Amino acid sequence: MTDIRKLLKQISAQEDQLRDTQFLAPCVRGGRVRTKVAGIVRTFTPEPRNFEGWGIFQPTDNKVAKVVEEAELPQVAEYLQHLPAVRLSLAYVLQKQTWLAYPVNESDMLQRIGFVKPVPVYLVSEGATFEPIIARWDGCSWWFEEIDRRADPMPAEALREALKQVTPPADVHFKGMTPEMRTVYQLVAQQTKEFAAQMQQQRDEKRLQKALQMGGGQLQQFQDRNDYWIVEWTTGNGEQHTSAISKNDLTAISAGICLSGLDRNFDLQSLVGVVEDR
């Protein structure tokens, strides 16, 4: 019992001392800051609450730590040096100074950190889409350190040009391209409006093509009409037809042939057989 009381007394004394101690920590807007007291991680709400960046904090009680001043670059650099570094490529902004990024080298990240996946990087003060950076991992979060000045700038420029041309990920090729570059390109493409429309069209085309092929037909082309498609297709013997097909369940709104008002009884797949047996 004496040892427990002594330990609690020591922790209490260290916490009292902490109120007179300033500490450096990163903070995202609306987030919290952490430091260690007697080997125990303590979490504080920053004051002001909307502070974002690297700051020097001082606890005012057990729950709140006020911002004394913004940390200087040498202080931030020294803090980050104690954390493992990984090279990442910036993908797109998640919010304010937070970006989604992907490793430049998957094997390196797996060896250093133990996993490979897209990660949010906080307090990104500079950079652009596809820009290679150095980030530090504190065991919980990724913090931006700097642009990777040693990296070849050409791949990032080539990826940006491909994105500008709305080039599908599978069609992007240039000297020095890596699987990781293609992955980050896919991440960016998924968030780009022009690509979203293109990818949806590709999914629609595959859906229509599959239904027709299962019935023995072949898709020629289709046009979007909000709730339905105008589909031009051919039967197995090459007979051409145009039908209005529901997007919801691929039922025929208008088969394009006389079905005595029973068009909706057939979907695109069965419609091929009906036409051929006519």
Secondary structure, 3 states (H helix, E strand, C coil): CHHHHHHHHHHHHHHHHHCCCCEEEEECCCCCEEEEECCEEEEEEEECCCCCEEEEEEECCCCEEEEEEECCHHHHHHHHCCCCEEEEEEEEEEECCEEEEEECCHHHHHHHHCCCCCEEEECCCCCCCCCEEEEEECCCCEEEEEECCCCCCHHHHHHHHHHHCCCCHHHCCCCCCCHHHHHHHHHHHHCCHHHHHHHHHHHHHHHHHHHHHHHCCEEEEEEEECCEEEEEEECCCCCEEEEEEECCCCEEEECCCCCCCCHHHCEHHHHHHHHHHC
